[in-house]
Amino acid sequence: MFIHEAFNETLKRYHISGRALAEAADVSQSMVSQFRHGKKGVTDEMLDNLLLAMQQIAPGSRSYFCSLVAGESLGSLGVKQVIEEISEEEIPQLLVAIAHRWKNSEGGKMAAELISL
């Protein structure tokens, strides 16, 4: 798998928009789009910046990206192991990412409908 393919797959899996990543990494949305579609490369420093921003938006995304590049699967990690491996500083980010993901899921939409009744 090419790096840009792993990058794009990670953004899709973690529901990270190019716009959100560009804002968090302080780069242009066009640059993110060109890189994720293999039209333009990035420097090592820029990739590191993008991965740090990605991790801030969705904890665990950087590890997932690295596993794709390495050809390894993180699918065997259980939720408990993932939670135990993150730092205390990442816990609030993880909770926000979970809330965001749940809010956009069918279960979250159903709950919002029940609350508005």
A tleap script that builds the chain and sets N, CA, C and O, in Angstrom:
source leaprc.protein.ff14SB
mol = sequence {
  NMET PHE ILE HIE GLU ALA PHE ASN GLU THR
  LEU LYS ARG TYR HIE ILE SER GLY ARG ALA
  LEU ALA GLU ALA ALA ASP VAL SER GLN SER
  MET VAL SER GLN PHE ARG HIE GLY LYS LYS
  GLY VAL THR ASP GLU MET LEU ASP ASN LEU
  LEU LEU ALA MET GLN GLN ILE ALA PRO GLY
  SER ARG SER TYR PHE CYS SER LEU VAL ALA
  GLY GLU SER LEU GLY SER LEU GLY VAL LYS
  GLN VAL ILE GLU GLU ILE SER GLU GLU GLU
  ILE PRO GLN LEU LEU VAL ALA ILE ALA HIE
  ARG TRP LYS ASN SER GLU GLY GLY LYS MET
  ALA ALA GLU LEU ILE SER CLEU
}
set mol.1.N position { 0.847 -1.176 0.000 }
set mol.1.CA position { 0.000 0.000 0.000 }
set mol.1.C position { 0.892 1.240 0.000 }
set mol.1.O position { 1.843 1.326 0.777 }
set mol.2.N position { 0.586 2.186 -0.864 }
set mol.2.CA position { 1.318 3.442 -0.910 }
set mol.2.C position { 0.942 4.308 0.297 }
set mol.2.O position { -0.131 4.154 0.880 }
set mol.3.N position { 1.846 5.218 0.655 }
set mol.3.CA position { 1.608 6.075 1.817 }
set mol.3.C position { 0.344 6.908 1.643 }
set mol.3.O position { -0.443 7.044 2.580 }
set mol.4.N position { 0.144 7.463 0.456 }
set mol.4.CA position { -1.056 8.289 0.265 }
set mol.4.C position { -2.328 7.448 0.358 }
set mol.4.O position { -3.369 7.951 0.780 }
set mol.5.N position { -2.258 6.175 -0.030 }
set mol.5.CA position { -3.426 5.286 0.092 }
set mol.5.C position { -3.722 4.997 1.560 }
set mol.5.O position { -4.881 4.995 1.975 }
set mol.6.N position { -2.674 4.753 2.344 }
set mol.6.CA position { -2.853 4.518 3.784 }
set mol.6.C position { -3.402 5.768 4.456 }
set mol.6.O position { -4.251 5.683 5.344 }
set mol.7.N position { -2.919 6.917 4.033 }
set mol.7.CA position { -3.384 8.197 4.572 }
set mol.7.C position { -4.871 8.381 4.278 }
set mol.7.O position { -5.650 8.706 5.175 }
set mol.8.N position { -5.259 8.175 3.029 }
set mol.8.CA position { -6.658 8.329 2.624 }
set mol.8.C position { -7.560 7.319 3.341 }
set mol.8.O position { -8.646 7.668 3.804 }
set mol.9.N position { -7.105 6.078 3.428 }
set mol.9.CA position { -7.879 5.041 4.121 }
set mol.9.C position { -8.091 5.406 5.592 }
set mol.9.O position { -9.167 5.181 6.147 }
set mol.10.N position { -7.056 5.969 6.215 }
set mol.10.CA position { -7.159 6.369 7.621 }
set mol.10.C position { -8.166 7.501 7.790 }
set mol.10.O position { -8.982 7.480 8.711 }
set mol.11.N position { -8.105 8.487 6.902 }
set mol.11.CA position { -9.068 9.586 6.985 }
set mol.11.C position { -10.494 9.064 6.848 }
set mol.11.O position { -11.393 9.502 7.566 }
set mol.12.N position { -10.697 8.133 5.929 }
set mol.12.CA position { -12.036 7.566 5.738 }
set mol.12.C position { -12.483 6.783 6.973 }
set mol.12.O position { -13.603 6.951 7.455 }
set mol.13.N position { -11.603 5.934 7.471 }
set mol.13.CA position { -11.964 5.081 8.615 }
set mol.13.C position { -12.339 5.902 9.841 }
set mol.13.O position { -13.269 5.557 10.570 }
set mol.14.N position { -11.609 6.989 10.061 }
set mol.14.CA position { -11.832 7.811 11.253 }
set mol.14.C position { -12.743 9.008 10.985 }
set mol.14.O position { -12.907 9.878 11.840 }
set mol.15.N position { -13.330 9.043 9.795 }
set mol.15.CA position { -14.277 10.110 9.428 }
set mol.15.C position { -13.677 11.494 9.634 }
set mol.15.O position { -14.314 12.383 10.199 }
set mol.16.N position { -12.441 11.664 9.167 }
set mol.16.CA position { -11.757 12.957 9.267 }
set mol.16.C position { -11.867 13.642 7.911 }
set mol.16.O position { -11.417 13.100 6.901 }
set mol.17.N position { -12.452 14.809 7.885 }
set mol.17.CA position { -12.578 15.534 6.621 }
set mol.17.C position { -11.259 16.218 6.278 }
set mol.17.O position { -10.470 16.558 7.160 }
set mol.18.N position { -11.040 16.408 5.001 }
set mol.18.CA position { -9.848 17.122 4.554 }
set mol.18.C position { -9.809 18.527 5.107 }
set mol.18.O position { -8.743 19.046 5.439 }
set mol.19.N position { -10.973 19.141 5.205 }
set mol.19.CA position { -11.067 20.505 5.736 }
set mol.19.C position { -10.637 20.543 7.199 }
set mol.19.O position { -9.843 21.397 7.595 }
set mol.20.N position { -11.166 19.612 8.005 }
set mol.20.CA position { -10.823 19.589 9.436 }
set mol.20.C position { -9.331 19.335 9.627 }
set mol.20.O position { -8.690 19.964 10.470 }
set mol.21.N position { -8.783 18.413 8.843 }
set mol.21.CA position { -7.362 18.111 8.968 }
set mol.21.C position { -6.517 19.300 8.537 }
set mol.21.O position { -5.530 19.630 9.194 }
set mol.22.N position { -6.893 19.939 7.450 }
set mol.22.CA position { -6.148 21.100 6.964 }
set mol.22.C position { -6.130 22.199 8.022 }
set mol.22.O position { -5.092 22.814 8.267 }
set mol.23.N position { -7.276 22.442 8.646 }
set mol.23.CA position { -7.344 23.471 9.692 }
set mol.23.C position { -6.465 23.102 10.887 }
set mol.23.O position { -5.725 23.938 11.405 }
set mol.24.N position { -6.551 21.849 11.317 }
set mol.24.CA position { -5.781 21.414 12.488 }
set mol.24.C position { -4.277 21.421 12.214 }
set mol.24.O position { -3.480 21.681 13.116 }
set mol.25.N position { -3.891 21.135 10.968 }
set mol.25.CA position { -2.465 21.081 10.608 }
set mol.25.C position { -1.950 22.412 10.078 }
set mol.25.O position { -0.758 22.563 9.810 }
set mol.26.N position { -2.854 23.377 9.929 }
set mol.26.CA position { -2.510 24.701 9.412 }
set mol.26.C position { -1.870 24.606 8.020 }
set mol.26.O position { -0.821 25.191 7.753 }
set mol.27.N position { -2.543 23.847 7.144 }
set mol.27.CA position { -2.140 23.725 5.740 }
set mol.27.C position { -3.374 23.947 4.879 }
set mol.27.O position { -4.487 24.037 5.396 }
set mol.28.N position { -3.180 24.034 3.581 }
set mol.28.CA position { -4.320 24.252 2.701 }
set mol.28.C position { -5.100 22.956 2.499 }
set mol.28.O position { -4.539 21.861 2.522 }
set mol.29.N position { -6.374 23.107 2.305 }
set mol.29.CA position { -7.229 21.954 2.036 }
set mol.29.C position { -6.814 21.300 0.719 }
set mol.29.O position { -6.889 20.080 0.576 }
set mol.30.N position { -6.383 22.103 -0.224 }
set mol.30.CA position { -5.932 21.606 -1.522 }
set mol.30.C position { -4.728 20.676 -1.368 }
set mol.30.O position { -4.650 19.638 -2.025 }
set mol.31.N position { -3.789 21.056 -0.493 }
set mol.31.CA position { -2.606 20.224 -0.268 }
set mol.31.C position { -3.003 18.871 0.305 }
set mol.31.O position { -2.484 17.839 -0.119 }
set mol.32.N position { -3.920 18.872 1.263 }
set mol.32.CA position { -4.388 17.616 1.855 }
set mol.32.C position { -5.046 16.757 0.780 }
set mol.32.O position { -4.783 15.557 0.698 }
set mol.33.N position { -5.888 17.354 -0.035 }
set mol.33.CA position { -6.585 16.625 -1.094 }
set mol.33.C position { -5.609 16.045 -2.105 }
set mol.33.O position { -5.735 14.885 -2.495 }
set mol.34.N position { -4.638 16.843 -2.530 }
set mol.34.CA position { -3.674 16.361 -3.514 }
set mol.34.C position { -2.849 15.207 -2.957 }
set mol.34.O position { -2.567 14.244 -3.671 }
set mol.35.N position { -2.464 15.296 -1.695 }
set mol.35.CA position { -1.673 14.226 -1.090 }
set mol.35.C position { -2.502 12.951 -0.927 }
set mol.35.O position { -2.044 11.863 -1.273 }
set mol.36.N position { -3.702 13.084 -0.408 }
set mol.36.CA position { -4.510 11.889 -0.133 }
set mol.36.C position { -4.895 11.146 -1.404 }
set mol.36.O position { -5.194 9.952 -1.362 }
set mol.37.N position { -4.889 11.850 -2.540 }
set mol.37.CA position { -5.222 11.213 -3.815 }
set mol.37.C position { -3.992 10.899 -4.658 }
set mol.37.O position { -4.121 10.522 -5.823 }
set mol.38.N position { -2.798 11.049 -4.081 }
set mol.38.CA position { -1.567 10.659 -4.755 }
set mol.38.C position { -1.107 11.603 -5.845 }
set mol.38.O position { -0.277 11.229 -6.673 }
set mol.39.N position { -1.626 12.814 -5.862 }
set mol.39.CA position { -1.256 13.765 -6.907 }
set mol.39.C position { -0.044 14.602 -6.535 }
set mol.39.O position { 0.603 15.188 -7.403 }
set mol.40.N position { 0.264 14.657 -5.244 }
set mol.40.CA position { 1.390 15.451 -4.779 }
set mol.40.C position { 1.947 14.824 -3.506 }
set mol.40.O position { 1.188 14.383 -2.642 }
set mol.41.N position { 3.261 14.786 -3.392 }
set mol.41.CA position { 3.892 14.249 -2.201 }
set mol.41.C position { 4.032 15.318 -1.124 }
set mol.41.O position { 3.738 16.492 -1.350 }
set mol.42.N position { 4.478 14.895 0.030 }
set mol.42.CA position { 4.731 15.824 1.134 }
set mol.42.C position { 6.098 15.513 1.723 }
set mol.42.O position { 6.611 14.404 1.573 }
set mol.43.N position { 6.679 16.494 2.390 }
set mol.43.CA position { 7.956 16.284 3.063 }
set mol.43.C position { 7.722 15.441 4.323 }
set mol.43.O position { 6.590 15.281 4.779 }
set mol.44.N position { 8.798 14.917 4.862 }
set mol.44.CA position { 8.693 14.162 6.116 }
set mol.44.C position { 8.112 15.031 7.222 }
set mol.44.O position { 7.284 14.581 8.013 }
set mol.45.N position { 8.557 16.277 7.266 }
set mol.45.CA position { 8.070 17.201 8.291 }
set mol.45.C position { 6.572 17.465 8.134 }
set mol.45.O position { 5.841 17.517 9.122 }
set mol.46.N position { 6.119 17.631 6.890 }
set mol.46.CA position { 4.699 17.883 6.643 }
set mol.46.C position { 3.872 16.648 7.003 }
set mol.46.O position { 2.797 16.773 7.589 }
set mol.47.N position { 4.367 15.455 6.654 }
set mol.47.CA position { 3.641 14.229 6.997 }
set mol.47.C position { 3.519 14.105 8.508 }
set mol.47.O position { 2.461 13.746 9.023 }
set mol.48.N position { 4.595 14.401 9.214 }
set mol.48.CA position { 4.552 14.344 10.674 }
set mol.48.C position { 3.524 15.328 11.219 }
set mol.48.O position { 2.777 15.000 12.141 }
set mol.49.N position { 3.482 16.526 10.657 }
set mol.49.CA position { 2.518 17.548 11.056 }
set mol.49.C position { 1.086 17.065 10.801 }
set mol.49.O position { 0.210 17.235 11.649 }
set mol.50.N position { 0.855 16.469 9.640 }
set mol.50.CA position { -0.479 15.952 9.306 }
set mol.50.C position { -0.888 14.825 10.256 }
set mol.50.O position { -2.034 14.765 10.701 }
set mol.51.N position { 0.053 13.936 10.563 }
set mol.51.CA position { -0.258 12.816 11.449 }
set mol.51.C position { -0.525 13.281 12.878 }
set mol.51.O position { -1.378 12.718 13.564 }
set mol.52.N position { 0.197 14.302 13.327 }
set mol.52.CA position { -0.072 14.852 14.665 }
set mol.52.C position { -1.461 15.475 14.716 }
set mol.52.O position { -2.198 15.283 15.684 }
set mol.53.N position { -1.816 16.220 13.678 }
set mol.53.CA position { -3.146 16.829 13.619 }
set mol.53.C position { -4.222 15.750 13.545 }
set mol.53.O position { -5.265 15.861 14.189 }
set mol.54.N position { -3.966 14.708 12.756 }
set mol.54.CA position { -4.908 13.598 12.624 }
set mol.54.C position { -5.136 12.943 13.983 }
set mol.54.O position { -6.268 12.618 14.342 }
set mol.55.N position { -4.063 12.753 14.728 }
set mol.55.CA position { -4.145 12.121 16.047 }
set mol.55.C position { -4.930 12.991 17.028 }
set mol.55.O position { -5.646 12.471 17.884 }
set mol.56.N position { -4.797 14.311 16.905 }
set mol.56.CA position { -5.550 15.217 17.779 }
set mol.56.C position { -7.043 15.129 17.485 }
set mol.56.O position { -7.868 15.182 18.397 }
set mol.57.N position { -7.378 14.997 16.217 }
set mol.57.CA position { -8.789 14.921 15.830 }
set mol.57.C position { -9.381 13.564 16.207 }
set mol.57.O position { -10.493 13.485 16.729 }
set mol.58.N position { -8.633 12.510 15.940 }
set mol.58.CA position { -9.137 11.149 16.182 }
set mol.58.C position { -8.030 10.294 16.782 }
set mol.58.O position { -7.234 9.710 16.047 }
set mol.59.N position { -7.971 10.213 18.109 }
set mol.59.CA position { -6.950 9.389 18.755 }
set mol.59.C position { -6.960 7.957 18.216 }
set mol.59.O position { -8.015 7.349 18.037 }
set mol.60.N position { -5.783 7.449 17.969 }
set mol.60.CA position { -5.642 6.105 17.419 }
set mol.60.C position { -5.433 6.107 15.917 }
set mol.60.O position { -4.998 5.104 15.351 }
set mol.61.N position { -5.737 7.222 15.264 }
set mol.61.CA position { -5.632 7.269 13.804 }
set mol.61.C position { -4.187 7.168 13.329 }
set mol.61.O position { -3.916 6.544 12.303 }
set mol.62.N position { -3.277 7.763 14.049 }
set mol.62.CA position { -1.862 7.700 13.646 }
set mol.62.C position { -1.351 6.264 13.723 }
set mol.62.O position { -0.637 5.812 12.828 }
set mol.63.N position { -1.706 5.554 14.772 }
set mol.63.CA position { -1.293 4.150 14.891 }
set mol.63.C position { -1.894 3.313 13.771 }
set mol.63.O position { -1.237 2.431 13.219 }
set mol.64.N position { -3.142 3.598 13.445 }
set mol.64.CA position { -3.796 2.867 12.355 }
set mol.64.C position { -3.069 3.132 11.038 }
set mol.64.O position { -2.801 2.202 10.278 }
set mol.65.N position { -2.749 4.393 10.768 }
set mol.65.CA position { -2.015 4.751 9.563 }
set mol.65.C position { -0.689 3.982 9.503 }
set mol.65.O position { -0.355 3.386 8.479 }
set mol.66.N position { 0.058 4.004 10.606 }
set mol.66.CA position { 1.355 3.322 10.644 }
set mol.66.C position { 1.210 1.826 10.423 }
set mol.66.O position { 2.053 1.208 9.774 }
set mol.67.N position { 0.145 1.241 10.960 }
set mol.67.CA position { -0.061 -0.198 10.770 }
set mol.67.C position { -0.341 -0.504 9.305 }
set mol.67.O position { 0.100 -1.534 8.796 }
set mol.68.N position { -1.066 0.375 8.619 }
set mol.68.CA position { -1.327 0.173 7.191 }
set mol.68.C position { -0.036 0.249 6.387 }
set mol.68.O position { 0.208 -0.579 5.509 }
set mol.69.N position { 0.784 1.243 6.692 }
set mol.69.CA position { 2.049 1.403 5.980 }
set mol.69.C position { 2.959 0.201 6.222 }
set mol.69.O position { 3.655 -0.252 5.313 }
set mol.70.N position { 2.951 -0.312 7.451 }
set mol.70.CA position { 3.795 -1.453 7.802 }
set mol.70.C position { 3.213 -2.779 7.334 }
set mol.70.O position { 3.882 -3.810 7.395 }
set mol.71.N position { 1.968 -2.755 6.867 }
set mol.71.CA position { 1.332 -3.991 6.423 }
set mol.71.C position { 0.855 -4.853 7.571 }
set mol.71.O position { 0.682 -6.062 7.416 }
set mol.72.N position { 0.642 -4.238 8.723 }
set mol.72.CA position { 0.165 -4.959 9.902 }
set mol.72.C position { -1.278 -4.578 10.170 }
set mol.72.O position { -1.765 -3.556 9.686 }
set mol.73.N position { -1.948 -5.399 10.938 }
set mol.73.CA position { -3.341 -5.131 11.259 }
set mol.73.C position { -3.490 -4.804 12.730 }
set mol.73.O position { -2.982 -5.512 13.599 }
set mol.74.N position { -4.203 -3.709 12.992 }
set mol.74.CA position { -4.517 -3.370 14.382 }
set mol.74.C position { -5.864 -3.957 14.785 }
set mol.74.O position { -6.309 -3.788 15.921 }
set mol.75.N position { -6.506 -4.644 13.855 }
set mol.75.CA position { -7.816 -5.199 14.126 }
set mol.75.C position { -7.823 -6.186 15.272 }
set mol.75.O position { -8.865 -6.428 15.882 }
set mol.76.N position { -6.666 -6.758 15.569 }
set mol.76.CA position { -6.596 -7.740 16.645 }
set mol.76.C position { -6.551 -7.077 18.028 }
set mol.76.O position { -6.722 -7.755 19.041 }
set mol.77.N position { -6.323 -5.764 18.078 }
set mol.77.CA position { -6.315 -5.077 19.360 }
set mol.77.C position { -7.738 -4.923 19.876 }
set mol.77.O position { -8.627 -4.494 19.140 }
set mol.78.N position { -7.948 -5.263 21.102 }
set mol.78.CA position { -9.250 -5.077 21.694 }
set mol.78.C position { -9.417 -3.653 22.190 }
set mol.78.O position { -8.439 -2.924 22.351 }
set mol.79.N position { -10.645 -3.265 22.430 }
set mol.79.CA position { -10.931 -1.918 22.920 }
set mol.79.C position { -10.196 -1.672 24.235 }
set mol.79.O position { -9.619 -0.605 24.439 }
set mol.80.N position { -10.220 -2.647 25.110 }
set mol.80.CA position { -9.565 -2.495 26.416 }
set mol.80.C position { -8.070 -2.223 26.240 }
set mol.80.O position { -7.514 -1.370 26.932 }
set mol.81.N position { -7.414 -2.939 25.323 }
set mol.81.CA position { -5.985 -2.744 25.102 }
set mol.81.C position { -5.700 -1.359 24.522 }
set mol.81.O position { -4.731 -0.706 24.910 }
set mol.82.N position { -6.535 -0.920 23.604 }
set mol.82.CA position { -6.360 0.408 23.023 }
set mol.82.C position { -6.485 1.475 24.107 }
set mol.82.O position { -5.676 2.401 24.168 }
set mol.83.N position { -7.494 1.344 24.955 }
set mol.83.CA position { -7.708 2.321 26.028 }
set mol.83.C position { -6.530 2.319 27.001 }
set mol.83.O position { -6.099 3.380 27.452 }
set mol.84.N position { -6.012 1.147 27.323 }
set mol.84.CA position { -4.893 1.070 28.252 }
set mol.84.C position { -3.613 1.657 27.671 }
set mol.84.O position { -2.750 2.114 28.420 }
set mol.85.N position { -3.478 1.651 26.343 }
set mol.85.CA position { -2.248 2.123 25.722 }
set mol.85.C position { -2.212 3.622 25.464 }
set mol.85.O position { -1.138 4.162 25.201 }
set mol.86.N position { -3.344 4.313 25.530 }
set mol.86.CA position { -3.301 5.752 25.272 }
set mol.86.C position { -2.865 6.485 26.533 }
set mol.86.O position { -3.033 5.991 27.648 }
set mol.87.N position { -2.309 7.660 26.336 }
set mol.87.CA position { -1.846 8.453 27.475 }
set mol.87.C position { -3.029 9.155 28.143 }
set mol.87.O position { -4.111 9.259 27.565 }
set mol.88.N position { -2.809 9.627 29.351 }
set mol.88.CA position { -3.869 10.346 30.060 }
set mol.88.C position { -4.274 11.614 29.311 }
set mol.88.O position { -5.431 12.031 29.362 }
set mol.89.N position { -3.313 12.224 28.615 }
set mol.89.CA position { -3.611 13.432 27.850 }
set mol.89.C position { -4.522 13.125 26.662 }
set mol.89.O position { -5.259 14.000 26.209 }
set mol.90.N position { -4.479 11.887 26.152 }
set mol.90.CA position { -5.289 11.517 24.988 }
set mol.90.C position { -6.707 11.084 25.347 }
set mol.90.O position { -7.562 10.999 24.466 }
set mol.91.N position { -6.972 10.811 26.620 }
set mol.91.CA position { -8.295 10.331 27.031 }
set mol.91.C position { -9.402 11.330 26.683 }
set mol.91.O position { -10.415 10.915 26.118 }
set mol.92.N position { -9.262 12.629 26.991 }
set mol.92.CA position { -10.326 13.560 26.590 }
set mol.92.C position { -10.531 13.591 25.069 }
set mol.92.O position { -11.664 13.683 24.595 }
set mol.93.N position { -9.439 13.515 24.312 }
set mol.93.CA position { -9.553 13.497 22.852 }
set mol.93.C position { -10.293 12.247 22.386 }
set mol.93.O position { -11.105 12.307 21.463 }
set mol.94.N position { -10.010 11.124 23.025 }
set mol.94.CA position { -10.683 9.880 22.674 }
set mol.94.C position { -12.174 9.978 22.960 }
set mol.94.O position { -12.994 9.547 22.149 }
set mol.95.N position { -12.523 10.537 24.101 }
set mol.95.CA position { -13.937 10.672 24.449 }
set mol.95.C position { -14.670 11.585 23.466 }
set mol.95.O position { -15.808 11.306 23.091 }
set mol.96.N position { -14.023 12.670 23.050 }
set mol.96.CA position { -14.633 13.564 22.064 }
set mol.96.C position { -14.789 12.837 20.732 }
set mol.96.O position { -15.821 12.963 20.073 }
set mol.97.N position { -13.772 12.080 20.333 }
set mol.97.CA position { -13.850 11.332 19.071 }
set mol.97.C position { -14.968 10.294 19.122 }
set mol.97.O position { -15.684 10.109 18.138 }
set mol.98.N position { -15.125 9.617 20.255 }
set mol.98.CA position { -16.196 8.631 20.409 }
set mol.98.C position { -17.550 9.324 20.350 }
set mol.98.O position { -18.466 8.846 19.681 }
set mol.99.N position { -17.680 10.447 21.045 }
set mol.99.CA position { -18.950 11.183 21.031 }
set mol.99.C position { -19.287 11.653 19.619 }
set mol.99.O position { -20.438 11.570 19.188 }
set mol.100.N position { -18.276 12.147 18.902 }
set mol.100.CA position { -18.502 12.606 17.527 }
set mol.100.C position { -18.945 11.444 16.635 }
set mol.100.O position { -19.877 11.575 15.843 }
set mol.101.N position { -18.270 10.320 16.776 }
set mol.101.CA position { -18.606 9.148 15.959 }
set mol.101.C position { -20.012 8.649 16.296 }
set mol.101.O position { -20.779 8.304 15.397 }
set mol.102.N position { -20.352 8.609 17.582 }
set mol.102.CA position { -21.659 8.126 17.998 }
set mol.102.C position { -22.749 9.085 17.556 }
set mol.102.O position { -23.819 8.657 17.125 }
set mol.103.N position { -22.483 10.379 17.660 }
set mol.103.CA position { -23.459 11.382 17.261 }
set mol.103.C position { -23.845 11.208 15.794 }
set mol.103.O position { -25.005 11.410 15.435 }
set mol.104.N position { -22.900 10.840 14.950 }
set mol.104.CA position { -23.146 10.676 13.520 }
set mol.104.C position { -23.626 9.276 13.149 }
set mol.104.O position { -23.907 9.004 11.982 }
set mol.105.N position { -23.721 8.390 14.139 }
set mol.105.CA position { -24.187 7.031 13.863 }
set mol.105.C position { -25.708 6.969 13.958 }
set mol.105.O position { -26.347 7.917 14.415 }
set mol.106.N position { -26.275 5.868 13.533 }
set mol.106.CA position { -27.728 5.683 13.623 }
set mol.106.C position { -28.193 5.723 15.081 }
set mol.106.O position { -29.228 6.311 15.392 }
set mol.107.N position { -27.423 5.095 15.968 }
set mol.107.CA position { -27.778 5.095 17.388 }
set mol.107.C position { -27.812 6.495 17.961 }
set mol.107.O position { -28.709 6.834 18.733 }
set mol.108.N position { -26.832 7.316 17.584 }
set mol.108.CA position { -26.789 8.693 18.050 }
set mol.108.C position { -27.936 9.516 17.508 }
set mol.108.O position { -28.485 10.355 18.222 }
set mol.109.N position { -28.308 9.295 16.262 }
set mol.109.CA position { -29.428 10.032 15.656 }
set mol.109.C position { -30.738 9.643 16.327 }
set mol.109.O position { -31.597 10.491 16.568 }
set mol.110.N position { -30.884 8.355 16.626 }
set mol.110.CA position { -32.096 7.908 17.310 }
set mol.110.C position { -32.179 8.524 18.703 }
set mol.110.O position { -33.251 8.945 19.137 }
set mol.111.N position { -31.052 8.576 19.400 }
set mol.111.CA position { -31.041 9.158 20.742 }
set mol.111.C position { -31.395 10.642 20.682 }
set mol.111.O position { -32.136 11.138 21.531 }
set mol.112.N position { -30.869 11.352 19.684 }
set mol.112.CA position { -31.188 12.772 19.532 }
set mol.112.C position { -32.668 12.982 19.283 }
set mol.112.O position { -33.258 13.941 19.782 }
set mol.113.N position { -33.267 12.090 18.514 }
set mol.113.CA position { -34.716 12.182 18.260 }
set mol.113.C position { -35.511 11.962 19.545 }
set mol.113.O position { -36.501 12.651 19.791 }
set mol.114.N position { -35.078 11.004 20.361 }
set mol.114.CA position { -35.775 10.736 21.612 }
set mol.114.C position { -35.654 11.910 22.569 }
set mol.114.O position { -36.604 12.252 23.273 }
set mol.115.N position { -34.477 12.523 22.588 }
set mol.115.CA position { -34.269 13.665 23.479 }
set mol.115.C position { -35.123 14.845 23.073 }
set mol.115.O position { -35.587 15.604 23.923 }
set mol.116.N position { -35.333 15.006 21.769 }
set mol.116.CA position { -36.097 16.173 21.303 }
set mol.116.C position { -37.619 15.980 21.477 }
set mol.116.O position { -38.381 16.918 21.246 }
set mol.117.N position { -38.062 14.795 21.877 }
set mol.117.CA position { -39.504 14.558 22.061 }
set mol.117.C position { -40.056 15.241 23.264 }
set mol.117.O position { -41.250 15.131 23.543 }
savepdb mol mol.pdb
quit
